[in-house]
Amino acid sequence: MARIFLMSFIDRIFKFGSGHQGAQPDIPFGRFSDAYKSEAQQAAFDRALDHFDKEDRLGAYREFFHYLQNDSDEDNITYTEENGEIHFEFWQGSRIIQGIAGPDKVKACSKVAKATDLNVGFLRRLMEANFNLKFSRFALDPENNLCILFDSGAVDASPLKLLHALRELAINADKQDDLLLDEFKSLEPAEKRTYGEIDVAEKEIKYQYIQREIKAAFEILDAGKPDPNQYPGTFAYLLLALAFKLDYLTKPEGFMMDVLEKIHAIYFAKNQLTSQVKVQHIRMEFQKLLDRPKEEFFKEMYRTRSTFGVNPAVTHGSLGTFIEGELANMEWPMQQGYDSLAMAVPQYVVGFTMFHQAPPQPDRELMHLFYQITEAPYFRELGFHIPFIDDKNKLNKSAIVKTINRIVNHHRTGFPKLRINSDHIDFRSDVLFGKSFLLAIKSADLSPANP
């Protein structure tokens, strides 16, 4: 499954200037996004369109695959030219998509799983999935490999069509592999995974964190102060913030990722269920994670690299409006002394944004910093040097302000009016910090240098 990689700049922040020498752990966080392409990538796509209009299809496809190469990880896609055709392969999460683009046709395929028995259940599932696909389709090859395919004559395989078709194919291949293998025991991996293994120690830390955070949320629910049936919206913030936080910080794949997406869907579904019932349904989904054997979690913990993202770009202005509208819901729990429930609101804002959208890079880095501050013990367990909490478990204002300033200065060229007024950030408590820090982000001016 696909995620976003934020660590290269964050590494530099702490390696230089925090008083700590040495590199930070190479551990990625969050969801991958391709919402913001570089100028070079955009120019490559424009050239691809121009070549296609001139019926230079190979020239168009060369530029198109150049467009798909990530600036941060060019190994996400490789392509070679043989006998007048371009042979390509690219990564999407745990899946490799392979294909051929030539002057007459374009084909792409990804093997999702191998069937040892043609179970009616998964065959029906994939037939139903085919009805929702616009460009690609699930099928079985002669070796009973379950594949997802796309093919088209080159005459109408424009770069724009390929962009939509390959995105659909790749995202569905990546989403279905772990889910189908988990649900249907007659399926086995079609290919041995050759990339992304992580240490057992890291898996253990993430597993313990997942268990600990879910149990802590359940304890707040069970305490009944305030009554969850009387104030379900307040507890919805708590549980949704938890889901989004776990998604960002542990990078789940397969079953757990699907559960967290279901939690999001349960609460935002437009149906007749009351908020009280939705909260109970969300709790039941979390219980599935508590009940899941550790070894099942471990099987689905691995690194990924991706070519396509699913989160849409969101402007800083839209993010600011979202922040302002949601933070008003902190006031009642703050006044009543329910600090955990009050803190859930800014956690929800950050989590929802990182789960569901692709904000501008300065906003992403500041929100990552929010997690490093508010979840400092977890980052330290993973081996990160986190100077934001002192020996008395208080916020370290000096370290936080220095890091904010470094993020701002790093992006000053692209956003010359960017400022964060640290005088407006309240460091007296976690709750006051969470509220004031997001308001400081909201107030920042992200007008680009070349609008």
Secondary structure, DSSP 4 states (H G I P E B T S, - for coil): ------HHHHHHHHHTTSS--SPPP----S----SS--HHHHHHHHHHHHHHHTT-HHHHHHHHHHHHS-SS-GGGEEEEEETTEEEEEEEEBTEEEEEEE-SSEEEEEEEEEEESS--HHHHHHHHHHHHT-SS-EEEE-TT-EEEEEEEEEGGG--HHHHHHHHHHHHHHHHHHHHHHHHH-TTEE-SS---S----HHHHHHHHHHHHHHHHHHHHHHHHTSS-TTT-HHHHHHHHHHHHHHHHHHH---HHHHHHHHHHHHHHH--SS--HHHHHHHHHHHHHHHHHS-HHHHHHT----B-S---PPB--HHHHHHHHHHHHGGGHHHHHTT-HHHHHHHHHHHHHHHHHH-B--HHHHHHHHHHHHHHTHHHHHHTT---TTB-TTS-B-HHHHHHHHHHHHHHTTTT-TT----GGG---SSHHHHHHHHHHHHHH-----S--
